[in-house]
Amino acid sequence: MVIIAKTSINIFAHKHPASKAALNSWYQIVKEVNWGNFNDVRNTFGSVDAVGNDRY
């Protein structure tokens, strides 16, 4: 997965402090994983939905 800018995550977390732990957890997971297809993503995050091509 390509995370374009962690800055955007940090800005959001600063405005919404209750989200900080969940966002940091999500960031660590997606930074380290190498999914091959949508089913791999769904195995990690069961509630994920596909939005267009290669966007989840």
PDB file with SEQRES, HELIX, SHEET and CRYST1 records, atoms N, CA, C and O in Angstrom:
SEQRES   1 A   56  MET VAL ILE ILE ALA LYS THR SER ILE ASN ILE PHE ALA          
SEQRES   2 A   56  HIS LYS HIS PRO ALA SER LYS ALA ALA LEU ASN SER TRP          
SEQRES   3 A   56  TYR GLN ILE VAL LYS GLU VAL ASN TRP GLY ASN PHE ASN          
SEQRES   4 A   56  ASP VAL ARG ASN THR PHE GLY SER VAL ASP ALA VAL GLY          
SEQRES   5 A   56  ASN ASP ARG TYR                                              
HELIX    1 AA1 LYS A    6  LYS A   15  1                                  10    
HELIX    2 AA2 PRO A   17  SER A   19  5                                   3    
HELIX    3 AA3 LYS A   20  GLU A   32  1                                  13    
HELIX    4 AA4 PHE A   38  THR A   44  1                                   7    
CRYST1    1.000    1.000    1.000  90.00  90.00  90.00 P 1           1          
ATOM      1  N   MET A   1       0.841  -1.168   0.000  1.00  0.00           N  
ATOM      2  CA  MET A   1       0.000   0.000   0.000  1.00  0.00           C  
ATOM      3  C   MET A   1       0.887   1.233   0.000  1.00  0.00           C  
ATOM      4  O   MET A   1       1.950   1.254   0.621  1.00  0.00           O  
ATOM      5  N   VAL A   2       0.444   2.231  -0.689  1.00  0.00           N  
ATOM      6  CA  VAL A   2       1.169   3.492  -0.738  1.00  0.00           C  
ATOM      7  C   VAL A   2       0.440   4.501   0.138  1.00  0.00           C  
ATOM      8  O   VAL A   2      -0.727   4.820  -0.090  1.00  0.00           O  
ATOM      9  N   ILE A   3       1.144   4.988   1.130  1.00  0.00           N  
ATOM     10  CA  ILE A   3       0.601   6.062   1.966  1.00  0.00           C  
ATOM     11  C   ILE A   3       1.274   7.335   1.479  1.00  0.00           C  
ATOM     12  O   ILE A   3       2.486   7.499   1.618  1.00  0.00           O  
ATOM     13  N   ILE A   4       0.498   8.217   0.917  1.00  0.00           N  
ATOM     14  CA  ILE A   4       1.060   9.397   0.274  1.00  0.00           C  
ATOM     15  C   ILE A   4       1.682  10.343   1.290  1.00  0.00           C  
ATOM     16  O   ILE A   4       2.791  10.831   1.073  1.00  0.00           O  
ATOM     17  N   ALA A   5       0.992  10.612   2.394  1.00  0.00           N  
ATOM     18  CA  ALA A   5       1.546  11.548   3.368  1.00  0.00           C  
ATOM     19  C   ALA A   5       1.036  11.237   4.760  1.00  0.00           C  
ATOM     20  O   ALA A   5      -0.163  11.326   5.024  1.00  0.00           O  
ATOM     21  N   LYS A   6       1.936  10.877   5.640  1.00  0.00           N  
ATOM     22  CA  LYS A   6       1.537  10.662   7.035  1.00  0.00           C  
ATOM     23  C   LYS A   6       1.153  11.989   7.676  1.00  0.00           C  
ATOM     24  O   LYS A   6       0.450  12.014   8.686  1.00  0.00           O  
ATOM     25  N   THR A   7       1.605  13.075   7.098  1.00  0.00           N  
ATOM     26  CA  THR A   7       1.255  14.399   7.615  1.00  0.00           C  
ATOM     27  C   THR A   7      -0.260  14.569   7.684  1.00  0.00           C  
ATOM     28  O   THR A   7      -0.776  15.120   8.656  1.00  0.00           O  
ATOM     29  N   SER A   8      -0.964  14.110   6.678  1.00  0.00           N  
ATOM     30  CA  SER A   8      -2.429  14.225   6.665  1.00  0.00           C  
ATOM     31  C   SER A   8      -3.040  13.449   7.827  1.00  0.00           C  
ATOM     32  O   SER A   8      -4.003  13.904   8.444  1.00  0.00           O  
ATOM     33  N   ILE A   9      -2.486  12.288   8.121  1.00  0.00           N  
ATOM     34  CA  ILE A   9      -2.967  11.489   9.241  1.00  0.00           C  
ATOM     35  C   ILE A   9      -2.707  12.237  10.545  1.00  0.00           C  
ATOM     36  O   ILE A   9      -3.578  12.307  11.412  1.00  0.00           O  
ATOM     37  N   ASN A  10      -1.514  12.791  10.678  1.00  0.00           N  
ATOM     38  CA  ASN A  10      -1.165  13.523  11.901  1.00  0.00           C  
ATOM     39  C   ASN A  10      -2.044  14.750  12.104  1.00  0.00           C  
ATOM     40  O   ASN A  10      -2.457  15.034  13.229  1.00  0.00           O  
ATOM     41  N   ILE A  11      -2.332  15.472  11.043  1.00  0.00           N  
ATOM     42  CA  ILE A  11      -3.191  16.656  11.135  1.00  0.00           C  
ATOM     43  C   ILE A  11      -4.590  16.253  11.601  1.00  0.00           C  
ATOM     44  O   ILE A  11      -5.168  16.890  12.482  1.00  0.00           O  
ATOM     45  N   PHE A  12      -5.125  15.194  11.004  1.00  0.00           N  
ATOM     46  CA  PHE A  12      -6.452  14.722  11.397  1.00  0.00           C  
ATOM     47  C   PHE A  12      -6.448  14.290  12.860  1.00  0.00           C  
ATOM     48  O   PHE A  12      -7.358  14.633  13.615  1.00  0.00           O  
ATOM     49  N   ALA A  13      -5.424  13.536  13.259  1.00  0.00           N  
ATOM     50  CA  ALA A  13      -5.338  13.054  14.645  1.00  0.00           C  
ATOM     51  C   ALA A  13      -5.211  14.218  15.631  1.00  0.00           C  
ATOM     52  O   ALA A  13      -5.727  14.145  16.746  1.00  0.00           O  
ATOM     53  N   HIS A  14      -4.536  15.273  15.229  1.00  0.00           N  
ATOM     54  CA  HIS A  14      -4.410  16.449  16.096  1.00  0.00           C  
ATOM     55  C   HIS A  14      -5.770  17.118  16.299  1.00  0.00           C  
ATOM     56  O   HIS A  14      -6.090  17.576  17.396  1.00  0.00           O  
ATOM     57  N   LYS A  15      -6.566  17.167  15.228  1.00  0.00           N  
ATOM     58  CA  LYS A  15      -7.897  17.778  15.318  1.00  0.00           C  
ATOM     59  C   LYS A  15      -8.891  16.865  16.028  1.00  0.00           C  
ATOM     60  O   LYS A  15      -9.863  17.337  16.616  1.00  0.00           O  
ATOM     61  N   HIS A  16      -8.643  15.549  15.972  1.00  0.00           N  
ATOM     62  CA  HIS A  16      -9.557  14.552  16.541  1.00  0.00           C  
ATOM     63  C   HIS A  16      -8.741  13.580  17.393  1.00  0.00           C  
ATOM     64  O   HIS A  16      -8.474  12.456  16.967  1.00  0.00           O  
ATOM     65  N   PRO A  17      -8.347  14.004  18.588  1.00  0.00           N  
ATOM     66  CA  PRO A  17      -7.445  13.213  19.430  1.00  0.00           C  
ATOM     67  C   PRO A  17      -7.922  11.785  19.724  1.00  0.00           C  
ATOM     68  O   PRO A  17      -7.100  10.889  19.916  1.00  0.00           O  
ATOM     69  N   ALA A  18      -9.217  11.571  19.761  1.00  0.00           N  
ATOM     70  CA  ALA A  18      -9.725  10.224  20.044  1.00  0.00           C  
ATOM     71  C   ALA A  18      -9.372   9.238  18.938  1.00  0.00           C  
ATOM     72  O   ALA A  18      -9.417   8.027  19.158  1.00  0.00           O  
ATOM     73  N   SER A  19      -9.025   9.729  17.763  1.00  0.00           N  
ATOM     74  CA  SER A  19      -8.703   8.857  16.634  1.00  0.00           C  
ATOM     75  C   SER A  19      -7.220   8.493  16.558  1.00  0.00           C  
ATOM     76  O   SER A  19      -6.839   7.624  15.774  1.00  0.00           O  
ATOM     77  N   LYS A  20      -6.393   9.140  17.350  1.00  0.00           N  
ATOM     78  CA  LYS A  20      -4.948   9.002  17.205  1.00  0.00           C  
ATOM     79  C   LYS A  20      -4.459   7.564  17.342  1.00  0.00           C  
ATOM     80  O   LYS A  20      -3.690   7.104  16.498  1.00  0.00           O  
ATOM     81  N   ALA A  21      -4.875   6.850  18.365  1.00  0.00           N  
ATOM     82  CA  ALA A  21      -4.401   5.473  18.574  1.00  0.00           C  
ATOM     83  C   ALA A  21      -4.815   4.567  17.423  1.00  0.00           C  
ATOM     84  O   ALA A  21      -4.009   3.773  16.939  1.00  0.00           O  
ATOM     85  N   ALA A  22      -6.051   4.678  16.986  1.00  0.00           N  
ATOM     86  CA  ALA A  22      -6.527   3.827  15.887  1.00  0.00           C  
ATOM     87  C   ALA A  22      -5.796   4.146  14.584  1.00  0.00           C  
ATOM     88  O   ALA A  22      -5.429   3.235  13.843  1.00  0.00           O  
ATOM     89  N   LEU A  23      -5.586   5.415  14.304  1.00  0.00           N  
ATOM     90  CA  LEU A  23      -4.877   5.801  13.085  1.00  0.00           C  
ATOM     91  C   LEU A  23      -3.420   5.338  13.105  1.00  0.00           C  
ATOM     92  O   LEU A  23      -2.901   4.872  12.091  1.00  0.00           O  
ATOM     93  N   ASN A  24      -2.769   5.464  14.247  1.00  0.00           N  
ATOM     94  CA  ASN A  24      -1.384   5.002  14.338  1.00  0.00           C  
ATOM     95  C   ASN A  24      -1.294   3.492  14.191  1.00  0.00           C  
ATOM     96  O   ASN A  24      -0.358   2.984  13.575  1.00  0.00           O  
ATOM     97  N   SER A  25      -2.246   2.779  14.744  1.00  0.00           N  
ATOM     98  CA  SER A  25      -2.288   1.327  14.595  1.00  0.00           C  
ATOM     99  C   SER A  25      -2.482   0.954  13.125  1.00  0.00           C  
ATOM    100  O   SER A  25      -1.775   0.097  12.596  1.00  0.00           O  
ATOM    101  N   TRP A  26      -3.451   1.609  12.468  1.00  0.00           N  
ATOM    102  CA  TRP A  26      -3.703   1.365  11.055  1.00  0.00           C  
ATOM    103  C   TRP A  26      -2.448   1.650  10.235  1.00  0.00           C  
ATOM    104  O   TRP A  26      -2.094   0.868   9.353  1.00  0.00           O  
ATOM    105  N   TYR A  27      -1.782   2.752  10.516  1.00  0.00           N  
ATOM    106  CA  TYR A  27      -0.588   3.149   9.775  1.00  0.00           C  
ATOM    107  C   TYR A  27       0.501   2.091   9.898  1.00  0.00           C  
ATOM    108  O   TYR A  27       1.121   1.725   8.900  1.00  0.00           O  
ATOM    109  N   GLN A  28       0.739   1.600  11.099  1.00  0.00           N  
ATOM    110  CA  GLN A  28       1.784   0.592  11.300  1.00  0.00           C  
ATOM    111  C   GLN A  28       1.469  -0.694  10.536  1.00  0.00           C  
ATOM    112  O   GLN A  28       2.363  -1.310   9.956  1.00  0.00           O  
ATOM    113  N   ILE A  29       0.207  -1.092  10.540  1.00  0.00           N  
ATOM    114  CA  ILE A  29      -0.186  -2.305   9.822  1.00  0.00           C  
ATOM    115  C   ILE A  29       0.034  -2.142   8.324  1.00  0.00           C  
ATOM    116  O   ILE A  29       0.684  -2.982   7.703  1.00  0.00           O  
ATOM    117  N   VAL A  30      -0.497  -1.077   7.736  1.00  0.00           N  
ATOM    118  CA  VAL A  30      -0.429  -0.932   6.280  1.00  0.00           C  
ATOM    119  C   VAL A  30       0.973  -0.614   5.787  1.00  0.00           C  
ATOM    120  O   VAL A  30       1.304  -0.887   4.633  1.00  0.00           O  
ATOM    121  N   LYS A  31       1.799  -0.038   6.656  1.00  0.00           N  
ATOM    122  CA  LYS A  31       3.173   0.270   6.279  1.00  0.00           C  
ATOM    123  C   LYS A  31       3.984  -1.024   6.087  1.00  0.00           C  
ATOM    124  O   LYS A  31       4.896  -1.069   5.261  1.00  0.00           O  
ATOM    125  N   GLU A  32       3.654  -2.051   6.836  1.00  0.00           N  
ATOM    126  CA  GLU A  32       4.437  -3.281   6.833  1.00  0.00           C  
ATOM    127  C   GLU A  32       3.888  -4.390   5.957  1.00  0.00           C  
ATOM    128  O   GLU A  32       4.626  -5.310   5.605  1.00  0.00           O  
ATOM    129  N   VAL A  33       2.634  -4.331   5.601  1.00  0.00           N  
ATOM    130  CA  VAL A  33       2.001  -5.430   4.866  1.00  0.00           C  
ATOM    131  C   VAL A  33       2.197  -5.272   3.354  1.00  0.00           C  
ATOM    132  O   VAL A  33       2.380  -4.163   2.851  1.00  0.00           O  
ATOM    133  N   ASN A  34       2.156  -6.377   2.658  1.00  0.00           N  
ATOM    134  CA  ASN A  34       2.255  -6.362   1.194  1.00  0.00           C  
ATOM    135  C   ASN A  34       1.118  -7.210   0.634  1.00  0.00           C  
ATOM    136  O   ASN A  34       1.288  -8.397   0.354  1.00  0.00           O  
ATOM    137  N   TRP A  35      -0.043  -6.578   0.477  1.00  0.00           N  
ATOM    138  CA  TRP A  35      -1.203  -7.300  -0.024  1.00  0.00           C  
ATOM    139  C   TRP A  35      -1.064  -7.570  -1.512  1.00  0.00           C  
ATOM    140  O   TRP A  35      -0.522  -6.748  -2.251  1.00  0.00           O  
ATOM    141  N   GLY A  36      -1.551  -8.720  -1.951  1.00  0.00           N  
ATOM    142  CA  GLY A  36      -1.517  -9.057  -3.366  1.00  0.00           C  
ATOM    143  C   GLY A  36      -2.828  -8.797  -4.078  1.00  0.00           C  
ATOM    144  O   GLY A  36      -2.864  -8.612  -5.295  1.00  0.00           O  
ATOM    145  N   ASN A  37      -3.920  -8.785  -3.296  1.00  0.00           N  
ATOM    146  CA  ASN A  37      -5.235  -8.584  -3.902  1.00  0.00           C  
ATOM    147  C   ASN A  37      -6.226  -8.121  -2.835  1.00  0.00           C  
ATOM    148  O   ASN A  37      -5.898  -8.022  -1.653  1.00  0.00           O  
ATOM    149  N   PHE A  38      -7.426  -7.848  -3.281  1.00  0.00           N  
ATOM    150  CA  PHE A  38      -8.447  -7.324  -2.381  1.00  0.00           C  
ATOM    151  C   PHE A  38      -8.756  -8.285  -1.237  1.00  0.00           C  
ATOM    152  O   PHE A  38      -8.984  -7.852  -0.108  1.00  0.00           O  
ATOM    153  N   ASN A  39      -8.766  -9.581  -1.521  1.00  0.00           N  
ATOM    154  CA  ASN A  39      -9.056 -10.551  -0.457  1.00  0.00           C  
ATOM    155  C   ASN A  39      -8.008 -10.503   0.650  1.00  0.00           C  
ATOM    156  O   ASN A  39      -8.338 -10.709   1.818  1.00  0.00           O  
ATOM    157  N   ASP A  40      -6.764 -10.238   0.305  1.00  0.00           N  
ATOM    158  CA  ASP A  40      -5.722 -10.084   1.316  1.00  0.00           C  
ATOM    159  C   ASP A  40      -6.033  -8.891   2.226  1.00  0.00           C  
ATOM    160  O   ASP A  40      -5.866  -8.968   3.444  1.00  0.00           O  
ATOM    161  N   VAL A  41      -6.480  -7.806   1.628  1.00  0.00           N  
ATOM    162  CA  VAL A  41      -6.846  -6.616   2.401  1.00  0.00           C  
ATOM    163  C   VAL A  41      -8.021  -6.956   3.316  1.00  0.00           C  
ATOM    164  O   VAL A  41      -8.026  -6.590   4.492  1.00  0.00           O  
ATOM    165  N   ARG A  42      -8.997  -7.644   2.781  1.00  0.00           N  
ATOM    166  CA  ARG A  42     -10.191  -8.004   3.558  1.00  0.00           C  
ATOM    167  C   ARG A  42      -9.838  -8.951   4.706  1.00  0.00           C  
ATOM    168  O   ARG A  42     -10.476  -8.903   5.758  1.00  0.00           O  
ATOM    169  N   ASN A  43      -8.841  -9.804   4.522  1.00  0.00           N  
ATOM    170  CA  ASN A  43      -8.423 -10.687   5.614  1.00  0.00           C  
ATOM    171  C   ASN A  43      -7.835  -9.885   6.772  1.00  0.00           C  
ATOM    172  O   ASN A  43      -7.950 -10.291   7.928  1.00  0.00           O  
ATOM    173  N   THR A  44      -7.211  -8.758   6.472  1.00  0.00           N  
ATOM    174  CA  THR A  44      -6.651  -7.901   7.513  1.00  0.00           C  
ATOM    175  C   THR A  44      -7.720  -6.993   8.108  1.00  0.00           C  
ATOM    176  O   THR A  44      -7.827  -6.860   9.327  1.00  0.00           O  
ATOM    177  N   PHE A  45      -8.500  -6.375   7.246  1.00  0.00           N  
ATOM    178  CA  PHE A  45      -9.554  -5.440   7.659  1.00  0.00           C  
ATOM    179  C   PHE A  45     -10.875  -5.928   7.092  1.00  0.00           C  
ATOM    180  O   PHE A  45     -11.221  -5.615   5.953  1.00  0.00           O  
ATOM    181  N   GLY A  46     -11.610  -6.693   7.881  1.00  0.00           N  
ATOM    182  CA  GLY A  46     -12.825  -7.350   7.413  1.00  0.00           C  
ATOM    183  C   GLY A  46     -13.912  -6.438   6.892  1.00  0.00           C  
ATOM    184  O   GLY A  46     -14.747  -6.873   6.099  1.00  0.00           O  
ATOM    185  N   SER A  47     -13.929  -5.210   7.304  1.00  0.00           N  
ATOM    186  CA  SER A  47     -15.009  -4.313   6.879  1.00  0.00           C  
ATOM    187  C   SER A  47     -14.626  -3.420   5.709  1.00  0.00           C  
ATOM    188  O   SER A  47     -15.360  -2.490   5.376  1.00  0.00           O  
ATOM    189  N   VAL A  48     -13.486  -3.689   5.081  1.00  0.00           N  
ATOM    190  CA  VAL A  48     -13.020  -2.846   3.973  1.00  0.00           C  
ATOM    191  C   VAL A  48     -13.923  -3.011   2.755  1.00  0.00           C  
ATOM    192  O   VAL A  48     -14.443  -4.098   2.503  1.00  0.00           O  
ATOM    193  N   ASP A  49     -14.102  -1.946   2.013  1.00  0.00           N  
ATOM    194  CA  ASP A  49     -14.860  -1.965   0.765  1.00  0.00           C  
ATOM    195  C   ASP A  49     -13.966  -1.469  -0.360  1.00  0.00           C  
ATOM    196  O   ASP A  49     -13.091  -0.630  -0.144  1.00  0.00           O  
ATOM    197  N   ALA A  50     -14.190  -1.990  -1.559  1.00  0.00           N  
ATOM    198  CA  ALA A  50     -13.482  -1.514  -2.735  1.00  0.00           C  
ATOM    199  C   ALA A  50     -14.205  -0.271  -3.244  1.00  0.00           C  
ATOM    200  O   ALA A  50     -15.433  -0.233  -3.311  1.00  0.00           O  
ATOM    201  N   VAL A  51     -13.418   0.746  -3.601  1.00  0.00           N  
ATOM    202  CA  VAL A  51     -13.958   1.984  -4.154  1.00  0.00           C  
ATOM    203  C   VAL A  51     -13.173   2.257  -5.423  1.00  0.00           C  
ATOM    204  O   VAL A  51     -12.075   2.811  -5.361  1.00  0.00           O  
ATOM    205  N   GLY A  52     -13.713   1.880  -6.567  1.00  0.00           N  
ATOM    206  CA  GLY A  52     -12.978   2.025  -7.816  1.00  0.00           C  
ATOM    207  C   GLY A  52     -11.899   0.965  -7.930  1.00  0.00           C  
ATOM    208  O   GLY A  52     -11.933  -0.058  -7.245  1.00  0.00           O  
ATOM    209  N   ASN A  53     -10.946   1.228  -8.803  1.00  0.00           N  
ATOM    210  CA  ASN A  53      -9.847   0.290  -9.032  1.00  0.00           C  
ATOM    211  C   ASN A  53      -8.708   0.565  -8.065  1.00  0.00           C  
ATOM    212  O   ASN A  53      -8.183   1.677  -8.010  1.00  0.00           O  
ATOM    213  N   ASP A  54      -8.330  -0.451  -7.305  1.00  0.00           N  
ATOM    214  CA  ASP A  54      -7.192  -0.381  -6.392  1.00  0.00           C  
ATOM    215  C   ASP A  54      -7.344   0.696  -5.325  1.00  0.00           C  
ATOM    216  O   ASP A  54      -6.337   1.219  -4.848  1.00  0.00           O  
ATOM    217  N   ARG A  55      -8.546   1.041  -4.942  1.00  0.00           N  
ATOM    218  CA  ARG A  55      -8.782   1.988  -3.844  1.00  0.00           C  
ATOM    219  C   ARG A  55      -9.685   1.288  -2.849  1.00  0.00           C  
ATOM    220  O   ARG A  55     -10.715   0.718  -3.212  1.00  0.00           O  
ATOM    221  N   TYR A  56      -9.284   1.339  -1.590  1.00  0.00           N  
ATOM    222  CA  TYR A  56     -10.046   0.628  -0.546  1.00  0.00           C  
ATOM    223  C   TYR A  56     -10.286   1.535   0.634  1.00  0.00           C  
ATOM    224  O   TYR A  56     -10.909   1.123   1.613  1.00  0.00           O  
TER     225      TYR A  56                                                      
END                                                                             
